[in-house]
Amino acid sequence: MMQNGETAKSVKRHSFLSSWPLRNSLQTWRLTFSKKYKFQFIVLLGSSFLNSVNAQDKKTDSNKIQNWGPPESSPTYIIDGQKIKSESAPPYNHFLNQEYTDDFNRPQDFSDSSGPGYVYTGFKPLLFPQRPWYEWRINDSLLKKESLFYRKLFQENLFIFDDSASKFHATLDPLFNFQFSIDRSDSNKKYYQNTRGVLIQGNIGDKFAFSSIFWENQEDYPTYLKNFVNEYYVVPGNGRTKSFGTSGFDYSMSEAYLSFSPSSHFNFQGGYGKNFIGDGYRSLLLSDNSFAYPYIRITTNFWHIQYTNLYTEFIDPFADPAIVTNVEGLFQRKAGAFQYLSWDIIPQVEWGFFQGMIWTAGDQYNHMSFNVNYFDPVIGVNSLVYGLGNSTNVLLGSTLKYKITRNFMAYGQLVVGDFPQSGNMQSIYNQTGYQAGVKYYNQYGEVQLEYNQVRPYTYSNSDSLQSYSHYDQALGDPLGANFKELIAIVNLRYRHFSIHFQVNHALEGLDSTHTNYGNNIFLPLPNNNANVTMLQGIKSTLNYMDVHISYLLNPHTNMNLTIGVSRRTLTNSLNNQPAMTLFYFGFRTSIENMYVDF
């Protein structure tokens, strides 16, 4: 607890070691480790790691087994409890759309879960060879009997490019979302979405894979989404906008990556896109809620472990006062470094460890000044050296997935932004959140129930430029912090038809005009840290429901016809949010998650 008259700024933010009984000796060790032994430790650990990998490679070669990565001899992959053989091709990034890829998350064959071709699902996009699960549900013997028009519309990529030596393969497909909707709760206002784009992906030999995506959009929104755009000058899940017509917006987005797999244990990737950590609908550690960003991703697989290093560059559009007046100005850049270790303890249990750090990388003129120490590849080192309450924004976390049966699994997450001082659980430094969920699968689809809770100020920082965000959007849950959220999802499938039903119920403590209660992660930490409680502030109730029926046309881009209805209400003492009852119809290719349930 702070003494009377003290402020948050006058007290040095603590690392989690400072609350331990032997904090003085531990802090002395930490400084000594940082200055004297850090380099030697990393070299020693790296040497041990390479020796382990080499030993595993020798064992793999002797047994003629491929554990993961670009196969030399069509390894077996396990999807839906069945062994499937893949063509020789490097791993591709699979689309993030959860309705599209949820089959990967279903409980797999326990006896083979750490064997050849096991797919770790904790870090997404998933890396998987060129031919995904849905192609194996198509009878190849029937493809040649159908007309060219039928195959291109329903079964194949639009354009396929192959060289005679089979060393180059590429596909090109159109992307689009033509949607019309009407809000029956808001004077029958009509809205539209007009999205056109292109997807190119392919591989060069058995070590390189590539992809490039571009969208151009014109869209009008229901009132609550239009209010979001007018407040933050960005579209949810996208970037900056321009006005279009009388009330619409014009914006574009692109993504791309180049993937290199030199061996069965390593994948190196550079690109511009999104990432997601966890097995739930939400991620409290790193989600795909925000705009795309440049990144470098290094994935290592050995024994029962997958280890991922992710280095990113984020943007804060409000760093320059010119942006507030909706005039193009200087965007403030910030950097991120993330490590995620996924350990298959036993065939039924996958345990993950997470460390994330964000720091301001540019000065007021955007001159970059990277500290090389921030790029430590070893998980946990930065939190030991800099602490959780330093000027950098460091988060720690953990994930757990338990495959109870072949049809049922439980999962969860824990995120820690800081630890409370002196055991005071009402302190502003008690910055924690957790997730708990269950999923049930069968041949007709899946049922999911998930609970998320995050304490106030968990993703905030004393420097607002180092909030856990990108392009004025949260890198975690879109609700920010200071909320409790329950989500129920039912997906049913029969042949080409699917039904999606989703219900969200959330309690939030919103900020007032003059007081930061911990919901808005873009605001700096306040000076007063006494008696911080869950849902403090303007208590609000958010209810969101969506049900839609889809008919799948072509699985390569999830091309589908969809008709549905969404209902949203936000109630509090201010009553400044109108209800929405939206009926919509769309013809679209759904490969991204666009979160509008906030």
LINWOQUI-V682255 format. One record per backbone hydrogen bond with DSSP energy under -1.0 kcal/mol. CO is the residue of the C=O (numbers start at 0). NH is the residue of the N-H. If there is no record, write none. Layout:
CO/NH  CO/NH
This chain:
2/5  14/17  16/19  19/22  21/25  22/26  23/27  24/28  25/29  26/30  27/31  28/32  29/33  30/34  31/35  31/36  32/37  36/40  37/41  38/42  39/43  40/44  41/45  42/46  43/47  44/48  45/49  46/50  47/51  48/52  49/53  50/54  51/55  52/56  53/57  54/58  55/59  56/60  57/61  58/62  59/64  66/116  74/85  76/83  78/81  81/78  83/76  91/127  96/100  97/101  100/103  101/104  108/111  109/112  111/114  114/117  121/277  123/275  125/93  127/91  133/136  134/137  138/141  146/150  147/151  148/152  149/153  150/154  150/155  158/171  160/169  162/165  166/204  167/162  168/202  169/160  170/200  171/158  172/198  174/196  175/588  176/194  177/586  178/192  179/584  180/190  181/582  185/188  188/182  190/180  191/219  192/178  193/217  194/176  195/215  196/174  197/213  198/172  199/211  200/170  201/209  202/168  203/207  206/260  207/203  208/258  209/201  210/256  211/199  212/254  213/197  214/252  215/195  216/250  217/193  218/248  221/225  222/226  223/227  224/228  225/229  226/230  227/231  228/232  234/237  238/234  241/249  243/247  247/243  248/218  249/241  250/216  252/214  254/212  255/271  256/210  257/269  258/208  259/267  264/300  266/298  267/259  268/296  269/257  270/294  271/255  272/292  275/123  285/276  292/272  293/312  294/270  295/310  296/268  297/308  298/266  299/306  301/304  303/343  304/301  305/341  306/299  307/339  308/297  309/337  310/295  311/335  313/333  314/470  315/318  315/331  319/322  321/326  322/325  331/315  332/361  333/313  334/358  335/311  336/356  337/309  338/354  339/307  340/352  341/305  342/344  342/350  345/348  347/402  349/400  350/342  351/398  352/340  353/396  354/338  355/394  356/336  357/392  358/334  360/368  362/365  366/362  370/373  371/374  372/375  377/380  379/383  380/384  381/385  382/386  392/357  394/355  395/415  396/353  397/413  398/351  399/411  400/349  401/403  401/409  406/440  407/404  408/438  409/401  410/436  411/399  412/434  413/397  414/432  415/395  417/430  420/423  422/424  423/426  425/531  426/429  428/430  430/416  430/417  431/454  432/414  433/452  434/412  435/450  436/410  437/448  438/408  439/446  441/444  443/492  444/441  445/490  446/439  447/488  448/437  449/486  450/435  451/484  452/433  453/482  454/457  458/467  462/465  463/466  466/468  467/474  472/469  474/286  476/479  481/508  482/453  483/506  484/451  485/504  486/449  487/502  488/447  489/500  490/445  491/498  493/496  495/551  496/493  497/549  498/491  499/547  500/489  501/545  502/487  503/543  504/485  505/541  506/483  507/539  509/537  514/511  517/456  518/480  519/522  532/535  536/538  537/509  539/507  540/570  541/505  542/568  543/503  544/566  545/501  546/564  547/499  548/562  549/497  550/560  553/558  557/589  558/552  558/553  559/587  560/550  561/585  562/548  563/583  564/546  565/581  566/544  567/579  568/542  570/540  579/567  580/183  581/565  582/181  583/563  584/179  585/561  586/177  587/559  590/96  595/597
